[in-house]
């Protein structure tokens, strides 16, 4: 016997199919719109700047009486706010360093790191990126790279730093900034702490239910993996074994793509934000900077003098 389906039931089934089809089409349209809007959305997920009030601007406020604040002009207009930490013992100053911090906060949160580096005998420049703290402007990938070049030039021109004795140290997002600068300027060595390959890779690790091709973009990539092979100075890559913000595998890929000479340090028990509390990091930083500078001194000593 043929089954007879009445009209109301057919219409209800049709409405159900139509509703599901509408939901699918709506989701596709939404995903397509988000994909097109990614260049404008990404900065909200990459940059987390915090302001500084004028009374908080001087390092004395944060407990660093020996440091001073400086202003650094950039080629495209914004003026950067930075702190300058002279080496604790100026007689034993072995070089200088620029410390590029991560994607959140401001330089007030990183003063302890800069102070510890100065305690190793390094003169340290700690700049805030544009849009962070009291620095002018709005952050962007190109803007942060321009900030790094301005900081480097200020250190060389205003403080007379020798590029052959100048280290670039980048933490988290700052690792991408340091790598880009190391490609373009002479430096004694490059230190990467909690490095990553690029921002799309981090996004894919966190949003695994979306296809890889969807989580990709051209602007704001901060592509460390693509650039690291063009750096021709000693490199130290350090990562915490318990890093849950940027998985250690990210830094491992960066290390493998880097040229020799290079060093790798995996700190057991360290995460992303507490890596600076581990003595193992500071011992390796001292060895790395000392070895690089001793090598530079040896090269200079062996060079023939004027005839």
C-alpha positions in Angstrom: 0.0 0.0 0.0 1.4 3.4 -0.9 2.0 5.7 2.0 0.2 9.0 1.7 1.8 12.1 3.2 -0.6 14.9 3.8 0.0 18.4 2.7 0.6 20.0 6.2 3.3 17.4 6.9 5.0 18.1 3.6 4.9 21.8 4.2 6.3 21.4 7.8 9.1 19.2 6.4 9.9 21.8 3.8 10.0 24.5 6.3 12.5 22.4 8.4 14.8 21.8 5.4 14.5 25.5 4.5 15.4 26.5 8.0 18.5 24.2 8.1 19.6 25.5 4.7 19.2 29.0 5.9 21.3 28.3 9.0 24.0 26.8 6.8 24.0 29.7 4.3 24.0 32.2 7.2 27.0 30.5 8.8 28.9 30.5 5.5 28.1 34.2 5.0 29.2 34.9 8.5 32.5 33.0 8.1 33.1 34.7 4.8 32.5 38.1 6.3 34.9 37.3 9.2 37.5 36.1 6.7 37.3 39.3 4.7 37.4 41.4 7.9 40.4 39.5 9.4 42.9 42.3 8.6 40.9 44.7 10.8 40.1 42.1 13.5 43.6 40.7 14.0 45.1 43.7 15.8 42.5 43.3 18.6 43.8 39.7 19.2 47.5 40.5 18.8 48.0 43.8 20.6 47.0 44.4 24.3 48.6 47.8 25.1 48.1 49.5 28.4 48.5 53.2 29.1 50.9 54.8 31.6 49.9 57.9 33.5 52.4 60.8 33.5 53.3 60.3 37.1 54.2 56.7 36.4 56.5 57.6 33.5 59.8 57.7 35.4 61.5 54.4 36.3 61.9 55.8 39.9 58.2 55.3 40.4 58.7 51.5 39.7 61.7 51.2 42.0 64.6 51.8 39.5 66.3 54.9 40.7 69.4 54.4 38.5 67.4 54.3 35.2 66.3 57.3 33.2 63.5 57.9 30.8 64.2 58.9 27.2 62.1 59.8 24.1 62.9 58.3 20.8 61.6 59.8 17.5 60.6 57.4 14.7 60.9 58.0 11.0 57.1 58.0 10.4 56.2 60.3 13.3 55.4 58.6 16.6 57.7 59.4 19.5 58.5 56.4 21.7 58.8 56.4 25.5 61.7 54.3 26.7 63.8 53.7 29.8 67.6 53.6 29.8 69.4 51.3 32.3 73.2 51.8 32.5 75.2 48.8 33.4 75.4 48.5 37.2 79.2 48.5 37.2 80.2 50.9 34.3 83.8 49.8 34.6 82.9 46.2 33.6 80.2 47.1 31.0 80.6 44.4 28.4 78.1 45.7 25.8 74.5 46.9 25.3 71.1 45.4 24.7 67.7 46.3 23.5 64.9 44.4 25.1 61.7 44.0 23.1 58.8 43.0 25.3 55.6 41.0 24.5 52.2 42.0 23.3 50.6 43.2 26.5 51.1 45.8 29.2 53.8 48.5 29.1 57.5 48.9 30.0 56.6 49.3 33.7 56.0 45.5 33.7 59.4 44.8 32.3 61.7 47.0 34.4 62.9 44.0 36.5 64.1 42.2 33.4 66.0 45.3 32.1 67.5 45.8 35.6 68.6 42.2 35.7 70.3 42.5 32.3 72.1 45.7 33.5 73.3 43.7 36.4 75.0 41.4 34.0 77.1 44.3 32.8 74.9 45.4 29.9 73.6 48.9 29.1 70.0 48.3 28.4 67.4 50.2 26.4 63.8 49.2 27.2 61.4 50.9 24.7 57.6 50.8 24.6 56.1 50.2 21.2 53.8 52.8 19.6 50.5 52.8 21.4 51.9 51.3 24.5 52.4 53.2 27.8 53.3 56.8 26.9 54.4 56.1 23.3 52.5 57.9 20.5 50.6 56.2 17.7 48.8 52.9 17.2 50.4 49.5 17.1 50.8 47.5 13.9 53.3 45.0 12.5 55.1 47.5 10.3 54.9 50.1 13.1 56.6 47.8 15.6 59.4 47.1 13.1 59.9 50.8 12.6 60.0 51.3 16.4 62.8 48.7 16.6 64.8 50.5 14.0 64.4 53.8 15.7 65.4 52.3 19.1 68.5 50.8 17.5 69.5 54.1 15.8 69.0 56.0 19.0 71.2 53.7 20.9 74.0 53.9 18.3 73.8 57.6 17.6 72.9 59.0 21.0 74.7 56.6 23.3 77.5 55.6 21.0 76.8 51.9 21.3 79.0 49.6 19.2 76.7 47.5 17.0 79.3 44.7 17.3 78.6 44.6 21.0 74.9 45.2 20.9 72.4 42.3 21.6 68.8 42.1 20.5 66.6 40.4 23.0 62.9 39.6 22.1 60.3 38.0 24.3 57.1 36.5 22.9 55.8 39.0 20.3 59.1 40.9 20.8 60.9 37.9 19.3 59.4 38.7 15.9 60.5 42.4 16.3 64.0 41.4 17.3 64.4 39.0 14.3 63.2 41.5 11.8 65.8 44.0 13.2 68.6 41.5 13.3 68.0 40.8 9.5 68.7 44.5 8.7 71.2 45.8 11.3 74.6 44.7 12.6 74.4 43.1 16.0 76.5 40.9 18.4 73.8 38.3 18.9 70.1 37.6 19.0 68.1 36.1 22.0 64.6 34.8 21.5 62.5 34.0 24.6 59.2 32.2 24.1 59.4 32.5 20.3 56.7 31.5 17.8 56.6 30.8 14.1 53.9 33.3 13.1 50.5 34.5 14.3 48.4 32.3 12.0 50.1 29.2 13.5 49.2 30.3 17.0 45.6 30.9 15.9 45.4 27.4 14.4 46.6 25.8 17.6 43.9 27.5 19.6 41.0 27.2 17.1 41.4 23.7 15.9 37.9 23.3 14.6 38.4 25.7 11.7 40.3 24.7 8.6 43.9 25.7 8.3 43.4 27.7 5.1 40.8 29.8 6.9 43.1 30.9 9.7 45.7 32.6 7.5 46.3 36.2 6.6 48.9 38.5 5.0 48.9 41.4 7.4 50.0 41.1 11.0 51.7 37.7 10.5 54.9 38.5 12.4 56.5 35.7 10.5 59.5 34.7 12.5 59.9 31.3 10.7 60.2 33.0 7.3 62.8 35.5 8.5 65.0 33.6 11.0 67.1 32.0 8.2 68.3 35.4 7.1 69.9 36.2 10.4 73.6 35.8 10.4 74.6 36.2 14.0 74.8 33.9 17.0 71.3 33.0 18.2 70.0 31.8 21.6 66.5 30.3 21.7 65.0 29.8 25.2 61.6 28.3 26.0 59.7 27.1 29.1 58.8 23.4 28.9 55.4 24.2 30.5 54.6 27.2 28.3 50.8 27.1 27.6 50.7 30.4 25.8 53.1 29.6 23.0 53.8 25.8 22.8 57.5 24.9 22.9 57.1 23.2 19.5 56.8 26.7 18.0 60.2 27.8 19.3 61.6 24.4 18.3 60.6 25.0 14.6 62.2 28.5 14.8 65.4 27.0 16.2 65.6 24.4 13.5 65.2 27.0 10.8 67.9 29.3 12.2 71.5 29.3 11.0 74.5 28.3 13.1 75.9 29.2 15.5 72.8 28.7 17.6 72.0 27.5 21.1 68.8 25.9 22.5 67.6 26.0 26.1 64.5 24.2 27.3 63.8 25.2 31.0 61.9 22.5 32.8 59.1 23.8 35.0 59.0 27.2 33.3 55.9 28.6 31.7 55.5 31.6 29.4 55.4 34.5 31.9 57.5 33.1 34.7 60.5 32.2 32.6 62.5 35.1 34.1 62.3 33.7 37.6 64.4 30.7 36.6 68.1 31.1 37.4 68.9 28.7 34.5 67.9 31.4 32.1 70.2 34.0 33.5 73.2 31.7 33.6 72.7 30.9 29.9 72.2 34.6 29.0 75.4 35.4 30.7 77.3 32.6 28.9 75.8 33.6 25.6 76.6 37.3 25.8 80.0 36.7 27.3 81.0 34.1 24.6 79.8 36.4 21.8 81.7 39.4 23.2 84.9 37.4 23.9 84.8 36.2 20.3 84.5 39.7 19.0 87.4 40.9 21.2 89.5 38.0 19.9 88.7 38.8 16.3 89.7 42.4 16.9 92.9 41.5 18.6 94.0 39.2 15.7 93.3 41.8 13.0 96.5 43.4 11.7 97.1 47.0 12.7 97.9 49.8 10.3 101.2 49.3 8.5 
